[in-house]
Amino acid sequence: MKIEKIVGSGALNIDYFYEVEDLGLIRGFTKGLTPGGEVWGTKREFETLREKLEILGRLLAVCGGGSAANTIYALKLWGFDTGFIGIVGDDEEGERVCAELEGCDLSRVLRTGSTACTLILLDHHRDRAIFVAPHTQEETLASWSCSTQKTEWLHLSSLVSHGGFLFHLRLTKAHWGPRSIDPGEIYASRGFQALKPLLQGNKVLFMTLQELRRLDVSAEELILQNNYLALKKGAEGAEIHAPQGKVSIPAVSSPLLVDNTGAGDVFDAGFLAGLSLGLSYALSGRLAVRLAALSLRDYGRKGFPTKEEFWSLVESIRSET
């Protein structure tokens, strides 16, 4: 499958990683924030929670984030032609986000307002909880028009606001080239019927087992509407569903488990990279699982596989066949 350029669209965040003694202590901080979960709220709620974490926790790392942004960052790192469509703040955080994506086509990124921020809370077991404060003007995307090229592969992940969701509906409808989506918990929470227009006609649909259960739909039904369903199962590996059948990909142990934030996004990048290089869907899945396992060694993007590690794994996969 020839892919000339992969363009992502979703949130452009700054991620703050904090370690706390016990994630159970956060239950009373912000409504709905529980171990293993992801919630979103206002910038004011973000700052209130961050102030408490400065007292009760320890700041571990700060880096750019966002699901599609992480996938595009990884692909850029490995030498692929990439771009991004979205909105980032006209502030110091926005400068950092764009600097990390240097080398990626950012001509379709709006610079205005305040950058989206994410708090990622970890305890000593590396259980995780996430709080997201979206871009202050994300709703304005609802009226923004942006074009894509037929030769571009469009990869979507979620935006928090309804305006952002409407923007993705229009962007998908106007795009004539191949596309993929990783809806994440934010879009999955909208329900299957609301999400249906985005879940149809993709070359690849990326999803976790938890999101599939939340949508209350079968893998078989989704594969009827998409070329591939890449089902991410965490410590159990992955399943790649295709019209030809299903392939189970066993998990690969990581030599060092520090943080799993972004591992699913690295999986997405690895699978798309594999398809771009002409690997089968099964081999692309094996490549994706191995790359995701490598990313567990550090916080967020700091653990992402290097270009040298990526190409070494590609050659290893090819030689095994």
BELWO-V963813 format. One record per pair of residues at least 24 apart in sequence whose ideal C-beta (glycine too) atoms are under 6 Angstrom apart, sorted by the first residue. I is the first residue (numbers start at 0). J is the second residue. If there is no record, write none. Layout:
I_J, I_J
This chain:
0_274, 2_152, 2_275, 3_150, 4_80, 4_151, 5_74, 5_81, 5_152, 6_82, 6_151, 6_153, 7_67, 7_70, 7_71, 7_83, 7_154, 8_67, 8_84, 8_85, 8_155, 9_65, 9_66, 9_67, 9_156, 10_65, 10_115, 10_158, 11_65, 11_68, 11_85, 11_87, 11_96, 12_64, 12_65, 12_115, 12_117, 13_92, 13_114, 13_116, 14_62, 14_64, 14_117, 14_119, 14_299, 15_61, 15_118, 16_59, 16_60, 16_119, 16_298, 17_52, 17_56, 17_58, 17_120, 18_56, 18_57, 18_59, 18_121, 19_56, 19_120, 19_122, 21_122, 22_122, 22_126, 22_128, 32_128, 32_130, 34_126, 34_128, 36_128, 37_129, 37_184, 38_130, 39_131, 39_159, 42_132, 45_116, 45_132, 48_118, 48_130, 59_298, 60_298, 62_299, 62_300, 63_96, 63_99, 64_117, 66_156, 66_181, 66_183, 66_264, 67_154, 67_156, 69_261, 69_264, 70_264, 70_267, 70_268, 73_265, 73_268, 73_303, 74_268, 75_102, 75_103, 77_306, 77_309, 78_306, 83_108, 84_145, 86_134, 87_114, 88_112, 88_113, 88_114, 90_114, 107_145, 111_136, 112_136, 119_260, 133_159, 133_160, 137_163, 138_162, 140_166, 141_165, 141_166, 147_174, 149_175, 149_176, 151_176, 152_177, 153_178, 154_179, 155_180, 156_181, 156_183, 157_182, 157_183, 157_185, 157_186, 159_185, 168_196, 171_197, 177_202, 179_203, 181_205, 181_267, 187_213, 187_214, 191_216, 199_224, 201_225, 202_226, 203_227, 203_229, 204_228, 205_229, 205_267, 206_230, 207_231, 208_232, 227_280, 229_270, 231_263, 231_266, 236_288, 237_284, 237_288, 239_280, 239_284, 241_280, 246_281, 248_284, 248_285, 248_288, 251_288, 251_289, 251_292, 253_292, 253_295, 255_296, 256_295, 257_296, 257_297, 258_298, 259_295, 260_299, 261_299, 262_291, 262_294, 262_295, 265_290, 265_291, 265_294, 266_291, 282_316, 285_316, 286_316
